[in-house]
Amino acid sequence: MYLSADKQKRFTPITSISELHQQLQLAIELEFSTLPPYLSALYSIKENTNNCAYQVIQSVVMEEMFHLTNAANVLIATGGSPALNNTDFIPSFPTRLPDGEQWFEVSLLKFSPEALQTFKYIEEPSENVPGKITIGDFYANVEKGLTYLSETLPPDELFPANTGPQIAHKYYYGGGGEITPVTDLDSAMFAINAIIAQGEGIPDRCWDPDKPFPLEEGTGIASGDHQLFMQPRELAHYYRFNELACGRRYVCGDSHNSGPTGPKIPIDYAQVYNMKPNPNSGDYAFAPELAALDYEFNRIFTLLLDQLHNAFNGDPELLVPAVGTMFKLKELAQELMRNPIPDSPEQYNAGPTWQYLKS
């Protein structure tokens, strides 16, 4: 991806292995920092309602884990060690994203037009916001650093032998993309490019080039596109969220400028739990049952981060029980969201606070 000169000035050049490791660790934190906002909106959707929106957000969540895994594999391949199980890994919301995007703030919100606008900011294509940093720009700087180091260091120094095990594709399910081993510059660039293309797309195209679909004869619609969101991989993340924001699907021939012109998407914002924006533990100071439930959520969330940390640091098999941990998190989050906060003047419901608990 091309990084303009004015945006390049906003980044510190990567000129050493240690600087590369710092930026790749930041990439892991960046990818994970999107999950609490996306999952809060996802879990706020009432059961058996807004099925299209639920599938779209869920697909993006799965692919953010793909992005996190790609960044972690590049870090491991270059001799680094991902760090996921500490209090600094999780931001306090509202927050700015850790890659330097200062032009918007990310909050924990119920599924709503406001949440979708934030999600679009997160996934904004770089060319749409000249002068503003995006996730794509951040990864372009990582790519530039990888290229520089490949030209100045011996291959076995940039990609040393006997590093820890990477996460293999067999541990990843759902969403688009395929995890491939990182062994050299080409495979590292492939992994980073997959993150950029799947998130914001590529210039002048809405479609994620990961897996193109042929046109159905006589329809002008990509094969599988008529199945409402059953093939969400076709669209980059920004455009999936824009479909929900506009209430229409993209069809072949649509562009960024045209917006989606296809069939309407049924969305009912009334079928959403009224979760308090950016819930915090203080909200439950006079509600011991909610406080206990939030503590249990955070205990399970802490377990998940411990499992992920250990999986990325030598024990990939721990990703198997981590799937079950995620389902438990969903159950606890939805239980919180079904309960009103006592004496809340806005009649808000509770929500998870997404905290890593110190041992």
C-alpha positions as CSV (number, residue, x, y, z in Angstrom):
1,M,0.0,0.0,0.0
2,Y,1.3,3.5,-0.9
3,L,1.9,5.9,2.1
4,S,1.8,9.5,1.1
5,A,4.7,11.8,2.1
6,D,2.5,13.9,4.4
7,K,1.3,10.8,6.2
8,Q,4.7,9.2,6.4
9,K,5.9,12.2,8.4
10,R,3.3,11.2,11.1
11,F,5.0,7.8,11.7
12,T,8.4,7.0,13.2
13,P,10.4,5.0,10.6
14,I,11.1,1.4,11.5
15,T,14.8,1.0,11.3
16,S,15.6,-1.9,13.7
17,I,14.2,-5.2,14.8
18,S,13.2,-3.9,18.2
19,E,11.2,-1.1,16.5
20,L,9.5,-3.6,14.2
21,H,8.5,-5.7,17.2
22,Q,7.1,-2.7,19.0
23,Q,4.9,-1.8,16.0
24,L,3.8,-5.4,15.5
25,Q,2.8,-5.6,19.2
26,L,0.9,-2.4,18.7
27,A,-0.8,-4.0,15.7
28,I,-2.0,-6.9,17.9
29,E,-3.3,-4.4,20.5
30,L,-5.0,-2.4,17.7
31,E,-6.8,-5.4,16.3
32,F,-8.0,-6.6,19.7
33,S,-9.1,-3.1,20.7
34,T,-11.8,-3.2,18.0
35,L,-13.3,-6.4,19.5
36,P,-15.0,-4.9,22.6
37,P,-16.8,-2.2,20.6
38,Y,-17.9,-4.7,17.9
39,L,-18.9,-7.4,20.4
40,S,-20.8,-5.0,22.6
41,A,-22.9,-3.9,19.6
42,L,-23.3,-7.5,18.5
43,Y,-24.4,-8.8,21.9
44,S,-26.9,-5.9,22.3
45,I,-29.0,-7.3,19.5
46,K,-31.9,-9.2,20.9
47,E,-32.1,-12.8,20.2
48,N,-33.5,-13.8,16.8
49,T,-33.8,-10.2,15.5
50,N,-31.7,-8.2,13.1
51,N,-30.2,-11.4,11.7
52,C,-28.5,-9.7,8.8
53,A,-26.7,-7.1,11.0
54,Y,-25.8,-9.9,13.5
55,Q,-24.2,-11.9,10.7
56,V,-22.2,-9.0,9.3
57,I,-20.8,-7.9,12.7
58,Q,-20.0,-11.5,13.6
59,S,-18.1,-12.0,10.3
60,V,-16.0,-8.9,11.0
61,V,-15.2,-10.0,14.5
62,M,-14.0,-13.3,13.1
63,E,-11.8,-11.6,10.6
64,E,-10.4,-9.2,13.2
65,M,-9.1,-12.3,14.9
66,F,-7.6,-13.3,11.6
67,H,-5.9,-9.9,11.4
68,L,-4.6,-10.3,15.0
69,T,-3.3,-13.7,14.1
70,N,-1.5,-12.5,11.0
71,A,0.2,-9.7,13.0
72,A,1.2,-12.1,15.7
73,N,2.6,-14.6,13.2
74,V,4.8,-11.9,11.6
75,L,6.0,-10.9,15.1
76,I,6.8,-14.5,16.0
77,A,8.5,-15.1,12.6
78,T,10.8,-12.1,13.2
79,G,11.8,-13.4,16.7
80,G,9.3,-11.5,18.8
81,S,6.8,-12.6,21.5
82,P,3.2,-11.4,21.5
83,A,1.9,-10.0,24.8
84,L,-1.9,-10.2,25.4
85,N,-2.4,-10.9,29.1
86,N,-1.9,-7.6,31.0
87,T,-4.0,-4.7,32.0
88,D,-2.3,-2.4,29.5
89,F,-3.4,-4.5,26.6
90,I,-7.0,-3.5,27.0
91,P,-7.9,0.2,26.6
92,S,-10.4,2.0,28.8
93,F,-13.4,3.2,26.8
94,P,-14.0,5.7,25.3
95,T,-10.5,5.6,23.7
96,R,-8.4,6.5,20.7
97,L,-7.1,3.6,18.7
98,P,-3.4,2.9,19.6
99,D,-2.1,3.4,16.0
100,G,-2.3,7.2,16.1
101,E,-5.8,7.8,14.8
102,Q,-6.6,11.0,16.7
103,W,-9.5,12.2,14.6
104,F,-12.2,10.0,16.2
105,E,-13.0,8.3,19.5
106,V,-14.2,4.7,20.0
107,S,-16.9,4.0,22.5
108,L,-18.7,0.9,23.7
109,L,-22.2,1.4,22.3
110,K,-25.3,-0.7,21.6
111,F,-26.1,-1.5,18.0
112,S,-27.2,1.8,16.6
113,P,-26.5,4.3,13.8
114,E,-23.9,5.9,16.1
115,A,-22.1,2.6,16.6
116,L,-22.1,2.0,12.9
117,Q,-20.6,5.4,12.2
118,T,-17.8,4.6,14.6
119,F,-17.2,1.2,13.0
120,K,-16.9,3.0,9.6
121,Y,-14.3,5.4,11.1
122,I,-12.3,2.4,12.3
123,E,-12.3,0.8,8.9
124,E,-12.1,4.0,6.8
125,P,-10.2,3.6,3.5
126,S,-7.0,5.7,3.6
127,E,-7.8,7.5,0.3
128,N,-11.1,8.8,1.8
129,V,-9.5,10.8,4.5
130,P,-6.4,12.7,3.2
131,G,-4.3,14.0,6.0
132,K,-5.8,11.7,8.5
133,I,-4.2,8.5,9.8
134,T,-6.0,5.2,9.2
135,I,-5.3,1.6,10.0
136,G,-4.2,1.0,6.5
137,D,-1.6,3.8,6.8
138,F,-0.3,2.2,10.0
139,Y,0.2,-1.1,8.2
140,A,1.8,0.6,5.2
141,N,4.4,1.9,7.6
142,V,5.0,-1.6,8.9
143,E,5.4,-2.8,5.4
144,K,7.9,-0.1,4.7
145,G,9.8,-1.1,7.8
146,L,9.9,-4.7,6.7
147,T,11.2,-3.8,3.3
148,Y,13.9,-1.6,4.8
149,L,15.0,-4.3,7.2
150,S,15.0,-6.9,4.5
151,E,17.4,-4.7,2.5
152,T,19.8,-3.9,5.4
153,L,19.8,-7.2,7.5
154,P,20.7,-10.8,6.6
155,P,17.6,-12.9,6.0
156,D,18.4,-15.1,9.1
157,E,18.5,-12.0,11.3
158,L,15.1,-10.7,10.1
159,F,13.5,-14.1,10.0
160,P,15.6,-16.2,12.5
161,A,15.4,-20.0,12.7
162,N,13.9,-21.8,15.7
163,T,11.3,-19.2,16.6
164,G,8.2,-20.3,18.5
165,P,5.3,-22.0,16.7
166,Q,3.0,-19.8,14.7
167,I,-0.8,-20.2,14.6
168,A,-1.9,-22.5,11.8
169,H,-5.0,-22.1,9.7
170,K,-6.6,-25.2,11.3
171,Y,-7.2,-23.2,14.4
172,Y,-9.1,-20.5,12.6
173,Y,-12.8,-20.8,11.6
174,G,-15.3,-18.5,10.1
175,G,-14.9,-15.4,8.0
176,G,-12.6,-14.9,5.1
177,G,-8.9,-15.2,4.6
178,E,-6.5,-18.1,5.1
179,I,-3.7,-18.0,7.6
180,T,-0.4,-19.0,5.9
181,P,3.0,-19.5,7.6
182,V,5.3,-16.4,7.7
183,T,8.8,-17.4,6.7
184,D,10.3,-14.5,4.7
185,L,9.6,-11.0,3.4
186,D,7.0,-12.1,0.7
187,S,4.9,-14.2,3.2
188,A,5.1,-11.4,5.8
189,M,3.9,-8.8,3.2
190,F,1.2,-11.2,2.1
191,A,0.0,-11.4,5.7
192,I,0.0,-7.7,6.2
193,N,-1.7,-7.0,2.8
194,A,-4.5,-9.4,3.7
195,I,-5.3,-7.2,6.8
196,I,-5.4,-4.0,4.7
197,A,-7.5,-5.4,1.9
198,Q,-10.0,-7.1,4.1
199,G,-10.5,-4.1,6.4
200,E,-10.7,-1.1,4.2
201,G,-10.5,-2.6,0.7
202,I,-8.3,-1.4,-2.1
203,P,-8.6,1.9,-3.9
204,D,-11.7,2.3,-6.1
205,R,-13.1,-1.1,-5.1
206,C,-15.6,-2.1,-2.4
207,W,-14.9,-5.8,-2.8
208,D,-12.4,-7.7,-0.7
209,P,-10.1,-9.2,-3.3
210,D,-9.5,-12.2,-1.0
211,K,-12.1,-14.4,-2.8
212,P,-13.8,-12.9,-5.9
213,F,-17.0,-14.4,-7.1
214,P,-18.2,-14.7,-10.7
215,L,-21.2,-12.8,-12.0
216,E,-24.5,-14.8,-12.2
217,E,-25.6,-14.8,-15.8
218,G,-28.0,-12.0,-16.6
219,T,-28.2,-10.6,-13.1
220,G,-25.2,-8.3,-12.7
221,I,-24.9,-9.7,-9.1
222,A,-22.0,-11.6,-7.8
223,S,-22.6,-15.3,-7.3
224,G,-23.8,-15.8,-3.7
225,D,-24.6,-12.1,-3.3
226,H,-28.3,-12.7,-3.5
227,Q,-28.1,-14.7,-0.3
228,L,-28.4,-11.9,2.1
229,F,-25.1,-11.6,3.8
230,M,-24.5,-15.3,3.6
231,Q,-21.2,-14.5,1.7
232,P,-20.1,-11.4,3.6
233,R,-16.4,-11.9,2.6
234,E,-17.1,-10.2,-0.7
235,L,-17.1,-6.8,0.9
236,A,-14.3,-5.1,2.8
237,H,-15.2,-4.3,6.4
238,Y,-15.9,-0.6,5.8
239,Y,-18.4,-1.4,3.1
240,R,-20.2,-4.1,5.1
241,F,-20.8,-1.5,7.9
242,N,-21.8,1.0,5.3
243,E,-24.5,-1.4,4.0
244,L,-25.9,-1.6,7.5
245,A,-25.7,2.2,7.9
246,C,-27.5,2.8,4.6
247,G,-29.9,-0.1,4.9
248,R,-29.1,-1.4,1.5
249,R,-26.8,-4.0,-0.1
250,Y,-24.0,-3.3,-2.5
251,V,-24.4,-5.0,-5.9
252,C,-21.8,-5.3,-8.7
253,G,-21.3,-1.9,-10.3
254,D,-21.6,0.0,-7.1
255,S,-18.6,2.0,-5.9
256,H,-17.5,4.0,-2.9
257,N,-19.0,7.1,-4.4
258,S,-22.3,5.6,-5.4
259,G,-22.9,3.8,-2.1
260,P,-25.1,0.7,-2.0
261,T,-28.0,0.6,-4.4
262,G,-29.2,-2.9,-4.0
263,P,-32.1,-4.4,-2.1
264,K,-33.1,-3.0,1.3
265,I,-31.8,-4.6,4.5
266,P,-34.3,-5.1,7.3
267,I,-33.0,-3.4,10.4
268,D,-35.0,-2.7,13.6
269,Y,-33.0,-0.6,16.2
270,A,-35.9,-1.1,18.7
271,Q,-34.9,-4.7,19.0
272,V,-31.7,-3.9,20.8
273,Y,-30.9,-3.9,24.6
274,N,-30.5,-0.3,25.8
275,M,-26.9,-0.8,27.0
276,K,-25.4,2.1,28.8
277,P,-22.6,3.7,26.7
278,N,-19.2,2.9,28.0
279,P,-20.3,1.0,31.1
280,N,-17.9,0.9,34.0
281,S,-17.8,-0.9,37.3
282,G,-18.9,2.3,39.2
283,D,-22.3,1.9,37.4
284,Y,-22.9,-1.2,39.5
285,A,-21.8,0.2,42.9
286,F,-25.4,-0.1,44.3
287,A,-26.4,-3.1,42.3
288,P,-24.5,-6.1,43.8
289,E,-26.0,-8.7,41.5
290,L,-24.9,-6.7,38.4
291,A,-21.5,-6.1,40.0
292,A,-21.1,-9.9,40.6
293,L,-22.2,-10.6,37.0
294,D,-19.8,-8.1,35.6
295,Y,-17.0,-9.5,37.7
296,E,-17.7,-13.0,36.4
297,F,-17.7,-11.6,32.8
298,N,-14.3,-10.0,33.4
299,R,-13.0,-13.2,35.1
300,I,-13.9,-15.2,31.9
301,F,-12.5,-12.4,29.8
302,T,-9.2,-12.6,31.7
303,L,-9.2,-16.3,31.1
304,L,-9.6,-15.7,27.4
305,L,-6.7,-13.3,27.2
306,D,-4.5,-15.8,29.2
307,Q,-5.5,-18.5,26.8
308,L,-4.7,-16.4,23.7
309,H,-1.4,-15.2,25.2
310,N,-0.3,-18.8,25.9
311,A,-1.5,-19.9,22.5
312,F,0.6,-17.3,20.7
313,N,3.6,-18.1,22.9
314,G,4.2,-21.8,22.3
315,D,0.9,-23.6,22.9
316,P,-1.5,-23.1,19.9
317,E,-3.8,-25.9,21.1
318,L,-5.1,-23.5,23.7
319,L,-7.1,-21.9,20.9
320,V,-9.5,-24.8,21.0
321,P,-10.8,-24.2,24.5
322,A,-10.7,-20.4,23.8
323,V,-13.6,-20.9,21.5
324,G,-15.7,-22.2,24.4
325,T,-14.5,-19.3,26.5
326,M,-15.9,-16.9,23.9
327,F,-19.3,-18.5,24.0
328,K,-19.4,-18.1,27.7
329,L,-18.5,-14.4,27.3
330,K,-21.5,-14.0,25.0
331,E,-23.8,-15.6,27.5
332,L,-22.6,-13.4,30.4
333,A,-22.7,-10.2,28.2
334,Q,-26.3,-10.8,27.1
335,E,-27.3,-11.6,30.7
336,L,-25.9,-8.2,31.8
337,M,-27.6,-6.4,28.9
338,R,-31.0,-7.9,29.8
339,N,-30.9,-6.2,33.2
340,P,-31.7,-2.5,33.8
341,I,-29.3,-0.5,36.0
342,P,-31.3,0.4,39.1
343,D,-32.3,4.1,39.3
344,S,-30.7,4.9,36.0
345,P,-32.3,8.2,34.9
346,E,-31.9,7.2,31.2
347,Q,-33.3,3.7,31.9
348,Y,-30.1,2.2,30.7
349,N,-29.3,-1.5,30.9
350,A,-26.1,-3.0,32.1
351,G,-23.2,-4.0,29.9
352,P,-19.8,-5.7,30.2
353,T,-16.8,-3.5,31.2
354,W,-14.1,-5.5,29.4
355,Q,-11.4,-5.5,32.1
356,Y,-8.3,-7.7,32.6
357,L,-8.2,-8.7,36.2
358,K,-4.8,-8.7,37.9
359,S,-4.0,-12.0,39.6
